[in-house]
Amino acid sequence: MNYFTWSREYYRDAEKLLKHIRKLEEELKTANKLNLEEINSTIASYRYIYYDVLNTAKLLEERARKATDAA
């Protein structure tokens, strides 16, 4: 697998995480007080993972670009 393909997979995974985050944010609108803290905590965790995956995708994309330029 090359870096470009790998980065695309990471971008797709980041998009899936973002969709899940948006779904949880919608749940906040109807959640009771007891669930608010739990949902917010879950959203924060998913955001951390989302940004980590997104940054990894960007890193792999940059490596793909450098590999292409070097060839």
NORQUI-V134669 format. One line per field, one symbol per residue. phi: phi as a letter, one per 40 degrees, with the letter a starting at -180 (. if undefined). Layout:
# NORQUI-V134669
phi=???
This chain:
# NORQUI-V134669
phi=.ccccccccccccccccccccccccccdcbccdccdcccccccccccdcdccccccccccccccccccccc
